Amino acid sequence: MSTDSRRRAAKLYYATRDGQSRHIAEHISRRLAASGIVATPQNLAAAPVSAAELAQASVVVLVAAVRYGRHLHEADRFLASYASLQSPPPLALASVNLTARKPAKATATGNGYLRKAIARHRLAPALAVAFAGRLDYPSYGWLDRQIIRFIMLLTRGPTDPSTCVEYTSWPAVDEFAARIAELPRGS
Ligand SMILES: Cc1cc2nc3c(=O)[nH]c(=O)nc-3n(C[C@H](O)[C@H](O)[C@H](O)COP(=O)(O)O)c2cc1C
């Protein structure tokens, strides 16, 4: 058996409602595959993950969307499980939200959602980044559309209800994946 095949697997999870976090997780998965790391994206809403499963991973990656000021509840539960581990594998955490469309709000310290999640669960992620998500007014229900338009008004973003923009910086996602590939992994 080669050293690589004896290695514990990298685990890649996502929490999404509108699909952008899944796209980002799939992109990361393809980039990791190009570095010889197999990590199949798993939807946390489809199957919750046990702390025991997480403990066996060499690296844990989470891509989690924000809605109404918080990461999706399945991502929050996941982080609570991860935080309960005695000796956790390295964590690479990516938050997906619209606030991160401003470069100063794309870092672990600059992005409030990421900063609060890290503090709430007392995490020490090896990597933490916020990616800008997607704004798609026509696909939102009336109330969600008005609320997001109001947030955009406050943060000087587009308020035209026909707007559909993907803000995600794919080069930034590539860089995140490259840094995951460089993380020391358990044997
Ligand atoms: C109902 C709703 C609430 C949202 N709340 C926030 C928010 O509080 N802060 C923020 O920065 N982005 C917010 N967003 C933007 C989403 O984070 C963004 O659209 C992201 O791409 C969603 O990820 P997903 O496609 O994986 O679900 C919200 C979007 C929707 C539709």
The ligand as a MOL file (V3000), in Angstrom:
LIG
                    3D

  0  0  0     0  0            999 V3000
M  V30 BEGIN CTAB
M  V30 COUNTS 31 33 0 0 0
M  V30 BEGIN ATOM
M  V30 1 C -33.0190 35.1260 2.1840 0
M  V30 2 C -31.5770 35.5290 2.0920 0
M  V30 3 C -30.9270 36.0710 3.1820 0
M  V30 4 C -29.5710 36.4790 3.0720 0
M  V30 5 N -28.9600 37.0380 4.1580 0
M  V30 6 C -27.7060 37.5190 4.0280 0
M  V30 7 C -27.0640 38.1900 5.1080 0
M  V30 8 O -27.6020 38.3210 6.2080 0
M  V30 9 N -25.8180 38.6800 4.8950 0
M  V30 10 C -25.1600 38.5560 3.6940 0
M  V30 11 O -24.0370 39.0390 3.5570 0
M  V30 12 N -25.7280 37.8850 2.6660 0
M  V30 13 C -26.9790 37.3800 2.8050 0
M  V30 14 N -27.5720 36.7230 1.7550 0
M  V30 15 C -26.8060 36.4830 0.5400 0
M  V30 16 C -26.3440 35.0250 0.4630 0
M  V30 17 O -25.3840 34.7640 1.4710 0
M  V30 18 C -25.7650 34.7640 -0.9170 0
M  V30 19 O -26.8170 34.8920 -1.8470 0
M  V30 20 C -25.1140 33.4210 -1.0550 0
M  V30 21 O -24.6290 33.2960 -2.3950 0
M  V30 22 C -26.0700 32.3130 -0.7180 0
M  V30 23 O -25.3910 31.0920 -0.7490 0
M  V30 24 P -26.0980 29.7760 -1.3170 0
M  V30 25 O -26.4010 30.0680 -2.7710 0
M  V30 26 O -25.0660 28.7120 -1.1460 0
M  V30 27 O -27.3460 29.5270 -0.5260 0
M  V30 28 C -28.8880 36.3130 1.8500 0
M  V30 29 C -29.5600 35.7490 0.7420 0
M  V30 30 C -30.8840 35.3630 0.8570 0
M  V30 31 C -31.5760 34.7620 -0.3420 0
M  V30 END ATOM
M  V30 BEGIN BOND
M  V30 1 1 1 2
M  V30 2 1 2 3
M  V30 3 2 2 30
M  V30 4 2 3 4
M  V30 5 1 4 5
M  V30 6 1 4 28
M  V30 7 2 5 6
M  V30 8 1 6 7
M  V30 9 1 6 13
M  V30 10 2 7 8
M  V30 11 1 7 9
M  V30 12 1 9 10
M  V30 13 2 10 11
M  V30 14 1 10 12
M  V30 15 2 12 13
M  V30 16 1 13 14
M  V30 17 1 14 15
M  V30 18 1 14 28
M  V30 19 1 15 16
M  V30 20 1 16 17
M  V30 21 1 16 18
M  V30 22 1 18 19
M  V30 23 1 18 20
M  V30 24 1 20 21
M  V30 25 1 20 22
M  V30 26 1 22 23
M  V30 27 1 23 24
M  V30 28 2 24 25
M  V30 29 1 24 26
M  V30 30 1 24 27
M  V30 31 2 28 29
M  V30 32 1 29 30
M  V30 33 1 30 31
M  V30 END BOND
M  V30 END CTAB
M  END
